[in-house]
Amino acid sequence: MHRSLILAFLVGALAACGRDAAAPRRDDPAAPRAELVYEGFPSGTSELLRIAADGVAPARMLPAGSVAMDPEPSPDGTRIVFVVAAYDAGTGDIWMVNADGTGLRRLTDDPELDDSPSWSPDGRRIVFRSYRSMRDGELWTLDVEGGALTNLTPAQGSAIIDHRRPAWSPDGTRIAFATNEGGDWGIWTMRADGSDRRQLTNTIDLDAEPAWSPDARFIAFRRSNQAQGSDIMIVPAAGGDAVRLAVPGEQRTPAWHPDGARIAFASQVTLAERPELFTMRPDGGDLQRVTREDGWGGGLNPAWRRTDR
């Protein structure tokens, strides 16, 4: 299918979703309200920050100097899981804190690296990547209150297979992730119990960082190659051709607003510059900058936190 036709289909489908009675307009009082939680660098190290979508009033969510990466708010917006890691040493664990900064709690405690947490829609479990097998990057689930752990992608055979950036679908049925299981890095999905693995993208490029649309019909992700750099792409969750959103700079870590009308992401013009946060429509239009050169140190890994629940 020609690229313009594919893009027209995606835009039309997303627009139709926005007209549905279950998805109120953004100016409707019933529309989802959310702020951005992200990884910023005001003191030179990764910290947990929050900011309004229009870039007003960035603020710390933990005491200054507290190291925090990969934030992921719970579906109701009351809790945030994040990573405290020393990636050079290959170590890290997942922590949780209430949205008001209280109740700090360690969720995983392993000598190897645990990272990239994503909540189940009911807020009872997280899925995350772990190297606790000391070989492959595997995807595990954790019962947040009970502590039960389940390995969804146990190592099989002698091949070293890595799995990254799991993302739980909004309907709870599937988990998207990036893996080199097919040879090159692609986007795959599987059932929430680890079965029925399906490959969505299959190119020589590096595809990573999947993010579901709120209606679970589309997945945004990052595609990287030496010729074009990194771009945000969108692919139907049921399978099909991926469409590139033509936005200047090197883009990464897309995150859909709860109403599906915008996608937040990090971008930098050159790899030597500090990444900043932006939002855009799902068709790549109406680009808006969120973070600014105001001493708060740019941003990475944006995630939307519901503020209306």
C-alpha positions as CSV (number, residue, x, y, z in Angstrom):
1,M,0.0,0.0,0.0
2,H,1.3,3.5,-0.9
3,R,2.6,5.4,2.1
4,S,0.1,8.3,1.6
5,L,-2.8,5.9,1.6
6,I,-1.5,4.2,4.8
7,L,-1.1,7.5,6.5
8,A,-4.6,8.6,5.4
9,F,-6.0,5.3,6.9
10,L,-4.2,5.8,10.2
11,V,-5.3,9.5,10.5
12,G,-8.8,8.6,9.6
13,A,-9.0,5.7,12.0
14,L,-7.6,7.8,14.9
15,A,-10.0,10.7,14.1
16,A,-12.9,8.3,14.1
17,C,-11.8,7.0,17.5
18,G,-11.8,10.6,18.7
19,R,-15.4,11.1,17.6
20,D,-16.6,8.0,19.5
21,A,-18.8,8.7,22.4
22,A,-16.4,6.9,24.7
23,A,-13.6,9.3,23.8
24,P,-14.7,12.9,24.7
25,R,-13.1,15.9,23.1
26,R,-10.1,17.5,24.9
27,D,-12.2,20.6,25.7
28,D,-14.9,18.4,27.2
29,P,-14.9,18.4,31.1
30,A,-15.1,14.6,30.9
31,A,-12.0,14.4,28.7
32,P,-8.9,12.7,30.4
33,R,-6.6,15.2,32.2
34,A,-2.9,14.4,32.4
35,E,0.5,15.8,33.1
36,L,3.9,14.5,32.0
37,V,6.2,12.6,34.3
38,Y,9.7,12.2,33.0
39,E,13.4,11.7,33.5
40,G,15.1,15.1,33.8
41,F,18.6,16.3,34.6
42,P,18.4,19.6,36.7
43,S,21.4,18.5,38.9
44,G,23.3,16.6,36.2
45,T,21.9,13.2,37.2
46,S,18.6,11.5,36.2
47,E,15.7,12.7,38.4
48,L,12.0,12.2,38.5
49,L,10.2,15.3,37.3
50,R,6.7,16.4,36.4
51,I,5.5,19.1,34.0
52,A,2.2,20.4,32.5
53,A,1.8,19.5,28.8
54,D,2.2,23.2,28.0
55,G,5.6,23.3,29.7
56,V,4.5,25.3,32.7
57,A,6.0,24.7,36.2
58,P,8.4,21.7,36.0
59,A,8.9,20.3,39.5
60,R,10.7,17.5,41.3
61,M,8.7,14.5,42.6
62,L,11.5,13.3,44.8
63,P,14.2,15.2,46.9
64,A,16.9,16.9,44.8
65,G,19.6,14.5,43.7
66,S,17.5,11.4,44.0
67,V,18.4,9.1,41.0
68,A,15.3,8.0,39.1
69,M,14.9,6.7,35.5
70,D,12.1,5.2,33.3
71,P,9.1,6.5,35.2
72,E,5.7,4.9,34.6
73,P,2.6,6.2,36.3
74,S,-0.1,3.7,37.4
75,P,-3.4,3.8,35.4
76,D,-5.1,5.8,38.1
77,G,-2.2,8.2,38.4
78,T,-1.7,7.7,42.1
79,R,1.6,5.8,42.0
80,I,4.7,5.8,39.9
81,V,7.2,3.1,39.3
82,F,10.7,4.0,38.2
83,V,14.2,2.5,38.0
84,V,17.3,3.2,40.1
85,A,20.2,1.8,38.1
86,A,23.9,1.9,37.4
87,Y,23.8,0.8,33.8
88,D,27.6,0.8,33.5
89,A,27.7,-1.8,36.2
90,G,24.7,-3.7,34.9
91,T,22.7,-3.3,38.1
92,G,19.4,-1.7,38.9
93,D,16.1,-2.2,40.6
94,I,12.5,-1.0,40.3
95,W,11.0,1.3,43.0
96,M,7.5,2.8,43.6
97,V,6.4,6.1,45.1
98,N,3.0,7.8,45.5
99,A,2.4,10.7,43.2
100,D,2.7,13.1,46.1
101,G,6.3,11.8,46.9
102,T,5.3,9.7,49.9
103,G,5.4,5.9,50.4
104,L,8.8,5.3,48.6
105,R,9.1,1.5,48.3
106,R,11.6,-0.9,46.6
107,L,9.8,-3.5,44.4
108,T,12.7,-5.6,43.1
109,D,16.0,-6.5,44.8
110,D,18.3,-8.5,42.5
111,P,22.1,-8.3,41.8
112,E,21.3,-8.0,38.1
113,L,19.5,-5.3,36.2
114,D,15.7,-4.8,36.4
115,D,14.3,-1.9,34.3
116,S,11.6,-0.7,31.9
117,P,8.5,-1.2,34.1
118,S,5.0,-1.0,32.6
119,W,1.7,-1.3,34.5
120,S,-1.2,-3.7,33.9
121,P,-4.4,-1.8,33.3
122,D,-5.8,-2.9,36.6
123,G,-2.8,-1.6,38.5
124,R,-2.1,-4.9,40.2
125,R,1.0,-6.0,38.3
126,I,4.0,-4.6,36.3
127,V,5.9,-6.2,33.5
128,F,9.6,-5.4,33.3
129,R,12.9,-6.5,31.8
130,S,15.4,-8.4,33.9
131,Y,18.8,-10.0,33.5
132,R,18.4,-12.1,36.7
133,S,18.9,-15.2,34.6
134,M,22.4,-13.8,34.0
135,R,22.2,-14.4,30.2
136,D,19.1,-13.1,28.3
137,G,17.1,-9.9,28.9
138,E,13.8,-11.6,29.9
139,L,10.4,-10.1,30.5
140,W,8.9,-10.8,34.0
141,T,5.7,-9.8,35.7
142,L,5.5,-8.8,39.4
143,D,2.4,-8.7,41.6
144,V,2.9,-5.3,43.2
145,E,1.3,-6.1,46.5
146,G,1.9,-9.9,46.7
147,G,5.4,-10.0,45.3
148,A,4.8,-13.0,43.0
149,L,7.2,-13.1,40.0
150,T,6.6,-14.8,36.7
151,N,9.0,-15.2,33.8
152,L,7.2,-14.7,30.5
153,T,10.1,-15.2,28.2
154,P,12.4,-17.9,29.7
155,A,15.6,-18.7,27.8
156,Q,15.3,-21.5,25.2
157,G,18.2,-23.1,23.5
158,S,21.7,-21.7,23.2
159,A,20.8,-18.4,21.4
160,I,21.0,-15.3,23.4
161,I,17.8,-13.4,22.9
162,D,17.1,-10.0,24.4
163,H,13.7,-8.4,25.2
164,R,13.3,-4.7,25.9
165,R,10.8,-2.1,26.8
166,P,7.6,-4.1,27.5
167,A,4.3,-2.2,27.3
168,W,1.0,-3.6,28.5
169,S,-1.9,-3.0,26.2
170,P,-4.8,-0.8,27.6
171,D,-7.2,-3.7,27.4
172,G,-4.8,-6.0,29.3
173,T,-4.8,-8.8,26.8
174,R,-1.3,-8.3,25.2
175,I,2.2,-7.0,25.9
176,A,4.2,-5.3,23.2
177,F,8.0,-5.4,23.4
178,A,11.2,-5.1,21.3
179,T,13.4,-8.1,20.7
180,N,16.1,-9.5,18.4
181,E,14.3,-12.9,18.4
182,G,13.8,-12.6,14.7
183,G,17.4,-11.8,14.0
184,D,17.0,-8.0,13.7
185,W,15.4,-5.8,16.3
186,G,11.6,-5.7,15.8
187,I,8.4,-5.0,17.6
188,W,6.5,-8.0,18.8
189,T,3.4,-8.7,20.9
190,M,2.3,-11.6,23.0
191,R,-0.5,-12.5,25.3
192,A,-0.2,-11.3,28.9
193,D,0.8,-14.9,29.9
194,G,3.7,-14.9,27.4
195,S,2.0,-17.1,24.8
196,D,1.1,-16.4,21.2
197,R,4.1,-14.3,20.2
198,R,3.6,-12.3,17.0
199,Q,6.1,-10.2,15.1
200,L,4.8,-6.8,13.9
201,T,7.8,-5.3,12.3
202,N,10.6,-7.0,10.4
203,T,13.3,-4.7,8.8
204,I,17.0,-4.3,8.9
205,D,16.4,-1.2,11.1
206,L,16.4,-1.2,14.9
207,D,12.8,-1.0,16.1
208,A,12.2,-0.3,19.9
209,E,10.2,1.4,22.6
210,P,6.6,0.4,21.7
211,A,3.7,2.4,23.1
212,W,0.0,1.5,22.7
213,S,-2.7,3.9,21.7
214,P,-5.4,4.2,24.4
215,D,-7.8,2.1,22.3
216,A,-5.2,-0.6,21.7
217,R,-5.5,-0.3,17.9
218,F,-2.1,1.2,17.2
219,I,1.5,1.0,18.5
220,A,3.9,3.9,18.2
221,F,7.6,3.0,18.4
222,R,11.1,4.3,17.6
223,R,12.9,3.2,14.4
224,S,16.6,3.8,14.1
225,N,19.1,3.5,11.2
226,Q,22.4,5.1,10.2
227,A,21.0,6.8,7.2
228,Q,17.9,8.5,8.8
229,G,18.6,8.5,12.5
230,S,15.7,7.8,14.9
231,D,12.0,8.5,14.0
232,I,8.7,7.8,15.6
233,M,6.6,5.3,13.7
234,I,3.0,4.0,14.0
235,V,1.9,0.5,13.1
236,P,-1.5,-1.2,13.5
237,A,-1.5,-3.5,16.5
238,A,-3.1,-6.2,14.4
239,G,-0.3,-6.0,11.9
240,G,0.4,-4.0,8.7
241,D,2.7,-1.4,7.3
242,A,4.4,1.1,9.7
243,V,4.2,4.8,8.9
244,R,7.0,7.3,9.7
245,L,6.0,10.6,11.4
246,A,8.2,13.2,9.7
247,V,9.5,15.3,12.6
248,P,12.9,17.1,12.8
249,G,15.5,15.7,15.1
250,E,16.3,12.3,16.7
251,Q,13.1,11.1,18.3
252,R,12.6,8.4,21.0
253,T,10.3,7.0,23.7
254,P,6.9,7.9,22.4
255,A,3.9,8.0,24.9
256,W,0.2,8.5,24.0
257,H,-2.0,10.9,25.9
258,P,-4.9,9.1,27.5
259,D,-7.3,10.7,25.1
260,G,-5.2,9.5,22.1
261,A,-5.0,13.0,20.6
262,R,-1.3,13.6,21.1
263,I,2.0,11.7,21.5
264,A,4.8,12.9,23.8
265,F,8.4,12.0,22.9
266,A,12.0,13.1,23.5
267,S,14.0,14.6,20.7
268,Q,17.4,16.2,20.0
269,V,18.6,17.8,16.9
270,T,22.1,16.2,17.2
271,L,23.3,13.5,19.6
272,A,25.7,16.1,21.1
273,E,22.7,18.1,22.4
274,R,20.5,17.5,25.4
275,P,17.1,15.9,24.5
276,E,14.0,17.9,25.1
277,L,10.3,16.8,25.3
278,F,7.8,17.6,22.6
279,T,4.2,16.6,21.8
280,M,2.5,16.1,18.4
281,R,-0.6,14.8,16.9
282,P,-0.6,11.1,15.8
283,D,-0.2,12.2,12.2
284,G,3.0,14.1,13.1
285,G,1.4,17.6,12.9
286,D,1.1,20.4,15.4
287,L,4.6,19.9,17.0
288,Q,4.8,21.6,20.4
289,R,7.8,21.9,22.7
290,V,7.3,21.1,26.3
291,T,10.6,21.4,28.1
292,R,12.8,24.4,27.6
293,E,16.3,25.7,28.2
294,D,15.4,27.0,31.6
295,G,17.8,25.2,33.9
296,W,15.7,22.1,34.3
297,G,18.0,20.0,32.1
298,G,15.9,18.7,29.2
299,G,14.1,15.4,29.5
300,L,13.8,11.7,28.5
301,N,11.2,8.9,28.8
302,P,8.0,10.9,29.1
303,A,4.9,9.3,30.4
304,W,1.4,10.7,31.0
305,R,0.0,10.7,34.5
306,R,-3.8,10.9,34.9
307,T,-4.7,13.9,37.2
308,D,-8.5,13.5,37.0
309,R,-8.9,10.3,39.0
